[in-house]
Amino acid sequence: MPGILAQVRGRLIVSCQPVPGGPMDRPEITAAFARAALDGGAAGLRIEGIANLVAVRAATRAPVIGLIKVDLADSPVRITPTVADVQALAAAGADIIAFDATDRPRPEPLSGIVAAIHAAGRIAMADCASADDARRGVALGCAVLGSTMAGYTGGPVPDGPDLALVADLAALGRFTVAEGRYQVPADAAAAVAAGADAVVVGSAITRPEHVTQWFVAAMDAAPRKVTA
């Protein structure tokens, strides 16, 4: 399994997660996005949901980070919150299983989530919002640390990626994945310079609704040339 990390070291990972309920939100389209990303040079994929994961795994043997997003009534944690989620992801073919590693109320303890990932023979990826989250992940035995949750645990969401957190994660000596608001190639290059072993890009590649909104907003905010 460590060979999986070698395959994505220094490379791009594309998050193929269509906008929920949008026109692209179908497993066969997710698999098509995955194939297109790999054709473009991506080395790995980040896939949400069992149906999407099964479709992607049928299309490629490339390394896959798997996760499940669940909206819970009594917890803000959405990414792979239960052992049952872990087991379903492992059965569907995820190589790496990502989970929310933040210090927030959750339905099941982090220790059980990580133990289940290891019991399934998979690599544990701690999706972090802070260096404290990352240290917690290291203590639990996670091989991969991601900056995924930076800016998403309360308050306004920043415009750009958290490169300082990437550097903090890299300093802990685990495989570091930069993720979260990487919207242009220069952002990915900056993450590598900050110490990232791999970079995940999602919306800028696989959510045309979001990219369209960026262009529309920029045009709406642009000064208009006044003509006589």
N, C-alpha and C positions, 0 to 999 in steps of 0.2 A: 504493500500500500504506500510506503514512502515514495515509491517511484511515481505516484500520481503527482506529488508536489514537484518532483523534478521536471515533469512534463509541462507544468505551468509556470515554473520559476522564470522571472524576467519577461513574462508574456501577458497578453491581454485575455481576460475572461469576460465574456459577454453575458449579461443578465437578460434572459429572454422571458420577460414577464409583461405580457400585454396589459393594457388598462382593463381592470375588472369590469366586465359587462360591455366592453367596447367591441367594435366590429372585428378586431383581431383576436379576441379572447376565445380561441378554439385550439384544442391540442394539436391539430394538424398544422395550424398556422404557427404555433410556437415551435414545432419541429422544423418547419420551413425556415423560420428566423434562425434557429440553431444551425442548420446546414449552411445558410447564407453567411453567418458569422464565421463559421469554420472555414468556408471558402475564402473569406476575406483575410484570414490569417490568425483568427483567435485560436487560442490553445485549449480553452476550457469554457464551460457554460455554468450559469447559475439559474436554476429552474425551480419555480414554485408550483406546488400542487402535484398530487399523485398522477392524475390523468395526463398532465403535461409531461411529467417525468417519464411515464411509460412510453409516451409517443416519441420523446426525444431519445430515450435509450434504444428504442427500436430502430432509430435512424442513424445512430453513431455510437462508437465506443469511446469518444473523447471524454476526458475527465469532467464530471458533473458535481457541482455543489447543489445539494437538494435542500429544500426547506418547505415548510407548510405555514401559511398565514391563517390565523384564526382570530376572529373578533370575539373576545370573552366579556361577559357581563361584569365579572368581578376582578379583572386584571387588565392592565394596559399592555401586557406582553402579548405579542402577536406571532412572533417567529418561533415555530416548533416548540410550543409550550409544554408538551406532554411526552411521556415515554412512548405512548401509543403512536404519536406522530413520528417519532424516531424509528420505530419498528416498521411503520408503513413505508417510510422513505428508504430504509435499507432494503426492504423487500422489492421495491420498485427499481432499485439499481443505482442509488446515489453513492458516489465514492466518498464524498465529504458531506457531512451533515451540519448545517448552520443552525444556530439557535441564539435567541436574545440572551445576552449575558449581563444585562443591566441589573442594577440593584433596586428592583421594583417588586411589588407584590406579584406572586405568580402561583399558578395552580399546583405545581409540583417543584420540588427543590432542584436547583442546578446540578447538585451532585448526582441525582438520579438520572437526569438527562444525559450528562456526560458518560456516566457508567453504562447506560443503554447503548450509546453510540459505540463505545469501545467493545461492549459485549457483541455487537453486530459486526465487529471487525472493520468499522468505518473510522474515518478521520473526523475529529471534532473541531469545528470552527466556532469560536466565540465572537458573536457580533457585538461590538463594544461601542459605548458612547464616551468612555473616559479611560484614562490609564488605570484607574482603580478596577474597572471592569476587566481590563486585560490582565491585571495581576491576579484577579480572581480566577480567570480562565487558565492561567498558567498553573496556579495552585491545584486546579482540578485535573490537570493533565492534557489540556487542549494543545494540539500541535499547530493550530492556525488561529491567528488573531485578525479580526477585520474591523475597520473603522466605520462599519455599516451604520451604526446607530447615532453617530455624531450629529447633533442638531435635531434629533427626532425624539427627545424625551421631555419636551416641554419648552415653552417660549417660542419666539420667532425662529423660523428655519433660516439659517444663513444662506447667502446666495451661492457660495462656492464651497469646495471641499475643505476638510479640516486637515491640513498638511502637518500641523503641529502634533495632532493625535497620531498620525501615521509615524512620525519620528519617535514618539513615545512608545508606540507598540514595537517598532523595530528594535528599540533599545533593550527590550525584554528577551531578545534572542530566539523568538519563535518566528515561524513563517508568517509574514505580514502581508495582508491584503488590503489595499486602499480601495474604499468603496464609499459612495455617497456624493452625488452632485458633480461627478466628473463628466463635463459636458463638451469639452473641446480637447483635441489631442495634446495641447500644451499642459492641460491639467494632469493628464496621465504621465507625461514626462516629468512634471514637477513632483509627482508622487514617487516615482522611481528615484529621483534625486534625494527625496526625503527618507528613503530607506525601504520603500515597498518592494516586496518580492514579486508581487503580481498586482494588477489593477483590474477592478470590475467596473465596466461601463454598462449602463442599462438604458435609461430613457433616451439618451442621445442617439442610440442605435435602433432600439426596438419599440419605441413608443412614439410613432409619428404624430399622435395627437399633441404630445407635449412639445415636440420640436416645432410644430406648426404654431402653437401658442407663443413660443419664444419669438418667432419671427413677427407674428401679428402684434405682440406687445411692443417690440422694438419699433415697428413702423408707426404704431399709434402714438408713441412717445416722441417721434422724430419731428423736428421743426419743419413746417411747411414753407416752401419757397413762395414768396409773394410775387405775383406777376401783375403787371399793369393791365 
